[in-house]
Amino acid sequence: MERPSAVERALREAAPHEIFDVLRSLIERRFRAGAVELLMADYAMTRLQPVGVLPHTLRPLSVYESAPGRAFGAQEPHCVRDVSGAEVTVHVPVSVRGDRLGVLSVSLPGPDEPAAEVLEELRQYADALAHEVVVAERDTDVFLQARRAERLTLAAEMQWQLLPGRSCARPEYSLGAQLEPAYAIFGDSFDWSASADDLFLTVSNGMGEGIEAALLTNLAVNALRNARRAGLDLSDQAYLADQAVYGQHQGSRYLSTLLLRFHLPTGEVEIIDAGSPQMWRLRAGVVETIDLEAQMPLGMFEDTAYVSQRIVVEPGDRLLFISDGVYDALSPGGEKYSLRALAKSITSTRLLPASQVPRVMLQELLGHRGAGPAADDSLVMCLDWYGRSAAAG
């Protein structure tokens, strides 16, 4: 029996572009599997793209209307019997620390659903693969290419490479975010980083279009990371990023940014509102905006001093961070997406996990805006807060 530790060792020793081939061979030998496939979620999170010989030899599958999509959405294994009764296909989510990457599909012989220990072992194989995919993406394009349902613009390529992921989870919180149009974004971005006691979040909306907007956002996000990793407090992080952007553009270009630091043991949140992204809260079924003290966008003026404010989140709170590309979106007839419609969307998605909420909300926005080219890119980030005391209990 090839235990997960042996599987992990085999994957670590494989060349980055061959890790799935190695895993497939292990699974075929261990379970006498007839077929083993890896499907990666595309950038829009609407399709599952096959990993294999490029260009893809298998058709993409819908996240919403397919058996692998069911496993991807529920983040639980899903079994499907073949009509002939000769085999059962098990679809297992491939995720790492809450970041949903795709689905591993394994066809096993026999008409019966596999035993619980087999499902658990396949889940461990999928978890091992997920960790190695994240590492391998530094050294091979195989998995990044498989995610593409269409070609990315250069600005979008820059932005996706800048992001930390699209979801993550810890006992204290669960977090998800999404950008649209996924294959042509330019100025919107988000970032997060957690330590033992703190979670830092930023939501940014850079001015301009195309490469110029992407370069502006890259500069600001890396300046914020540089300050954060130097151990500076939130106000000094904003100040350093402000000076970096101003030093480059002398006020001709700037970035609207929301900066937050969550203290995990207490739920106290330190916030700096340096621009347009809005913050909403869903608490006990009630949707409301969080009024913040508006300050200057990063890079608008020289030597801007930023002052943080504080709120406290409670276990069960859901926070949403939304860029102006959402609440300023216009319908084909010129009607703005109303705050009432936005509140309704927040309420209608209240039972979904945080990782799925941004995608669904942006789909509802698309229904209002129509299928034509977007005038601005849009960002939604969702945070479910559980709290350390709830997590410990």
Secondary structure, DSSP 8 states (H G I E B T S, - for coil): ---HHHHHHHHHHS-GGGHHHHHHHHHHHHH--SEEEEEEE-TTSSEEEE-SSSS-SS--EESSSSHHHHHHHHTS-EEEE-TTSSEEEEEEEEEETTEEEEEEEEEEESSS---HHHHHHHHHHHHHHHHHHHHHTTT-SHHHHHT-SS---HHHHHHHHH---SEEEETTEEEEEEEESTTS--SEEEEEEE-SSEEEEEEEEESSSHHHHHHHHHHHHHHHHHHHHTT--HHHHHHHHHHHHHHHHTTSS-EEEEEEEEETTT-EEEEEEESS-EEEEEETTEEEE----B---BTSSTT-----EEEE--TT-EEEEE-HHHHT-B-TTS-B--HHHHHHHHHHTTTS-TTTHHHHHHHHHHHHH-SS--SS-EEEEEEEE--HHHHH-
